[in-house]
Amino acid sequence: MANNLLQGKKGIIFGALNDQSIAWKTALHAHAQGAELVLTNAPVAMRMGEIHQLAAAVGGAPVIPADATSVEDLDALIRGAMEHFGGPFDFILHSIGMSPNVRKGKHYTDVNYEWYKTTLDVSAISLHKTLATALKRGALKEWGSVVALSYIAAQRIFPDYGDMADAKSLLESVARSFGYHYGVAHKVRINTVSQSPTVTTAGSGVKGFDEFIAYSESMSPLGNADAAACADYCVTLFSDMTRYVTMQNLFHDGGFSNTGVSQEVIGKFA
Ligand SMILES: NC(=O)c1ccc[n+]([C@@H]2O[C@H](COP(=O)([O-])OP(=O)(O)OC[C@H]3O[C@@H](n4cnc5c(N)ncnc54)[C@H](O)[C@@H]3O)[C@@H](O)[C@H]2O)c1
């Protein structure tokens, strides 16, 4: 496998909580392909300090805390990254999701509306805030690439995914809308990757996750894509090999999204 897909490229990775995180693996794979990184996460998520192990593993990347719902924090992050990189940079990974309603077991039909706003703000509007801040600061180079992580509950009902489904629909819409404006203005591309269910802190917070991941595995011709494979896919989207891909929601799910039923699942009803 090539090891210089991201040679000379620089970017910010949001959302590496621990070594299971999709963002953690993406940081490692991007670094292995030659990228220089700045890491960030919410200040509360840094209490355990694990992100500093990752920072050391990717060549001593700076860690700049930012609550992705705070434009002020995001502006400080973008400015800090530009200072570190010596100017505009090439890519951003948005790997952020959190729903207080899902966490606290609130049914979709009975959500707490303040929490609902938090779900949308953290999981979707944060992408808009990040892009708007980057645009104002001239932070991304031409042909730069932004990837945000999504899930197929944006298109189809998965009952236990709750209000996160609405957040993912909004996230995909922001990628499309902002992708137009950022593309016209600066040739920056913006996509979402719709990933298989994956064993991580955020994933495991969804009720019935173990059964669900097994169901998804049996419905996917290639099986579920894991976090490491997702990291590889993100690396290709940051690279120059995908320069004309933008405003897309790209399924990275082993074929799940185009499978009506598998023989394995039908067999269970025989
Ligand atoms: N795990 C899955 O099954 C799965 C499937 C499809 C998509 N995704 C998406 O992948 C992304 C990454 O999740 P993951 O599975 O790696 O789990 P994870 O729990 O490791 O990552 C979620 C991250 O969001 C961060 N975060 C939460 N609130 C924040 C805030 N206010 N500001 C900044 N960061 C904040 C957390 O600190 C954490 O690092 C999420 O968007 C998630 O919805 C996950």
The ligand as a Gaussian input file, in Angstrom:
#p B3LYP/6-31G(d) Opt

LIG

0 1
 N      -19.887000       4.124000      16.180000
 C      -20.825000       3.984000      15.259000
 O      -21.555000       3.001000      15.213000
 C      -20.993000       5.056000      14.224000
 C      -21.642000       4.752000      13.004000
 C      -21.828000       5.777000      12.062000
 C      -21.368000       7.056000      12.353000
 N      -20.740000       7.310000      13.546000
 C      -20.312000       8.678000      13.822000
 O      -18.905000       8.721000      13.910000
 C      -18.560000       9.891000      14.655000
 C      -17.507000       9.515000      15.693000
 O      -18.037000       8.678000      16.665000
 P      -17.296000       7.392000      17.242000
 O      -18.161000       6.218000      16.926000
 O      -15.872000       7.393000      16.847000
 O      -17.446000       7.609000      18.818000
 P      -16.597000       8.450000      19.893000
 O      -17.459000       8.475000      21.114000
 O      -15.247000       7.896000      20.018000
 O      -16.519000       9.917000      19.253000
 C      -17.499000      10.924000      19.439000
 C      -16.729000      12.185000      19.749000
 O      -17.583000      13.352000      19.800000
 C      -16.949000      14.224000      20.724000
 N      -17.829000      15.299000      21.171000
 C      -19.016000      15.190000      21.823000
 N      -19.487000      16.420000      22.119000
 C      -18.586000      17.322000      21.620000
 C      -18.514000      18.735000      21.604000
 N      -19.475000      19.511000      22.167000
 N      -17.442000      19.333000      21.027000
 C      -16.455000      18.594000      20.449000
 N      -16.475000      17.237000      20.441000
 C      -17.541000      16.619000      21.016000
 C      -16.609000      13.268000      21.872000
 O      -15.742000      13.854000      22.827000
 C      -16.008000      12.117000      21.113000
 O      -14.618000      12.279000      20.935000
 C      -19.850000      10.457000      15.222000
 O      -20.331000      11.476000      14.371000
 C      -20.766000       9.257000      15.144000
 O      -22.135000       9.607000      15.137000
 C      -20.527000       6.338000      14.465000

